[in-house]
Amino acid sequence: MTKTTTKEHDERIATMTFASVYPHYVTKVEKKGRTVKELHQVIEWLTGFKTKDLKRLMKSEATFEEYPRNRRRPQPSSTSASPTLNLGGRNHSSSALRAETSRLSEPCC
């Protein structure tokens, strides 16, 4: 099921800073029994950003519009080999990680 958004909604999201949203990511993953280290693993897998890069993005007040331009490597395509990450003692395929990332992006409240 594909959700559509309005131009106004997309513009509002584009102007939000990564620093303003990051604490909500942390809260959400911790509520789901995950750790900040696991969150950083997923962000690094998706974007190539390491923890030091995330700190730089937050300090620079980068917006979500700017965020993709700052990526260190392209997001893996679904046709490429599927990497597996070990999160909390469990192995997760790229498709499972995409599904989890999708759930994490849903509003929590």
RADA-V457216 format. One record per residue. RES is the residue in one small letter. OMEGA is omega in whole degrees, -180 to 180 (* if undefined). NEAR is the number of other ideal C-beta (glycine too) atoms within 8 Angstrom. D_FIRST is the distance of its C-alpha to the first C-alpha in Angstrom with 1 decimal. Layout:
# RADA-V457216
res=RES omega=OMEGA near=NEAR d_first=D_FIRST
res=RES omega=OMEGA near=NEAR d_first=D_FIRST
This chain:
# RADA-V457216
res=m omega=-179 near=2 d_first=0.0
res=t omega=178 near=3 d_first=3.8
res=k omega=176 near=4 d_first=6.5
res=t omega=179 near=4 d_first=9.8
res=t omega=178 near=5 d_first=13.1
res=t omega=177 near=6 d_first=16.6
res=k omega=-180 near=5 d_first=19.4
res=e omega=179 near=6 d_first=21.3
res=h omega=180 near=8 d_first=18.7
res=d omega=179 near=9 d_first=18.5
res=e omega=179 near=8 d_first=22.3
res=r omega=179 near=8 d_first=22.8
res=i omega=-178 near=8 d_first=20.8
res=a omega=-178 near=9 d_first=22.7
res=t omega=177 near=8 d_first=26.0
res=m omega=178 near=10 d_first=25.5
res=t omega=176 near=10 d_first=27.6
res=f omega=-179 near=13 d_first=26.6
res=a omega=-179 near=10 d_first=29.6
res=s omega=-177 near=7 d_first=28.3
res=v omega=-176 near=10 d_first=25.0
res=y omega=179 near=10 d_first=26.4
res=p omega=178 near=7 d_first=28.1
res=h omega=174 near=8 d_first=24.8
res=y omega=-179 near=10 d_first=23.4
res=v omega=180 near=10 d_first=26.6
res=t omega=-177 near=9 d_first=26.5
res=k omega=-179 near=10 d_first=23.0
res=v omega=179 near=13 d_first=23.8
res=e omega=176 near=10 d_first=27.2
res=k omega=180 near=7 d_first=25.7
res=k omega=177 near=7 d_first=23.7
res=g omega=179 near=5 d_first=27.0
res=r omega=-178 near=9 d_first=26.7
res=t omega=176 near=8 d_first=29.2
res=v omega=178 near=8 d_first=29.5
res=k omega=178 near=6 d_first=30.7
res=e omega=176 near=11 d_first=27.5
res=l omega=-180 near=12 d_first=25.5
res=h omega=177 near=11 d_first=27.8
res=q omega=-178 near=10 d_first=27.3
res=v omega=178 near=13 d_first=23.6
res=i omega=179 near=10 d_first=24.2
res=e omega=179 near=10 d_first=26.9
res=w omega=-178 near=11 d_first=24.9
res=l omega=-170 near=8 d_first=22.1
res=t omega=-174 near=10 d_first=24.6
res=g omega=180 near=8 d_first=28.1
res=f omega=173 near=11 d_first=29.4
res=k omega=-178 near=8 d_first=31.9
res=t omega=-180 near=6 d_first=33.0
res=k omega=178 near=6 d_first=35.7
res=d omega=178 near=11 d_first=33.3
res=l omega=178 near=13 d_first=31.1
res=k omega=178 near=8 d_first=34.3
res=r omega=179 near=8 d_first=35.2
res=l omega=-180 near=13 d_first=31.9
res=m omega=-180 near=12 d_first=32.4
res=k omega=-178 near=7 d_first=36.0
res=s omega=-179 near=6 d_first=35.3
res=e omega=179 near=7 d_first=32.8
res=a omega=178 near=11 d_first=30.3
res=t omega=177 near=11 d_first=27.3
res=f omega=174 near=12 d_first=23.7
res=e omega=-180 near=7 d_first=24.6
res=e omega=-174 near=8 d_first=27.5
res=y omega=-180 near=11 d_first=26.0
res=p omega=180 near=7 d_first=24.5
res=r omega=180 near=5 d_first=27.9
res=n omega=-178 near=10 d_first=29.6
res=r omega=-178 near=11 d_first=27.7
res=r omega=179 near=7 d_first=30.3
res=r omega=180 near=5 d_first=28.3
res=p omega=176 near=5 d_first=25.1
res=q omega=180 near=6 d_first=22.0
res=p omega=178 near=8 d_first=22.1
res=s omega=-178 near=6 d_first=20.1
res=s omega=-180 near=6 d_first=18.0
res=t omega=-180 near=3 d_first=20.8
res=s omega=177 near=6 d_first=23.6
res=a omega=-177 near=3 d_first=25.2
res=s omega=177 near=7 d_first=23.2
res=p omega=177 near=8 d_first=25.3
res=t omega=176 near=8 d_first=25.8
res=l omega=176 near=10 d_first=26.6
res=n omega=-180 near=8 d_first=28.7
res=l omega=178 near=10 d_first=27.5
res=g omega=178 near=8 d_first=29.7
res=g omega=179 near=4 d_first=31.2
res=r omega=177 near=6 d_first=28.0
res=n omega=-179 near=6 d_first=26.7
res=h omega=177 near=10 d_first=23.1
res=s omega=180 near=9 d_first=21.7
res=s omega=180 near=11 d_first=19.8
res=s omega=177 near=8 d_first=16.5
res=a omega=179 near=8 d_first=17.3
res=l omega=177 near=13 d_first=18.2
res=r omega=179 near=8 d_first=15.0
res=a omega=179 near=8 d_first=13.1
res=e omega=178 near=10 d_first=16.0
res=t omega=178 near=10 d_first=16.0
res=s omega=179 near=8 d_first=12.4
res=r omega=-179 near=7 d_first=13.7
res=l omega=-178 near=10 d_first=16.8
res=s omega=178 near=5 d_first=15.3
res=e omega=178 near=6 d_first=14.1
res=p omega=-176 near=3 d_first=16.9
res=c omega=-174 near=7 d_first=19.5
res=c omega=* near=2 d_first=21.3
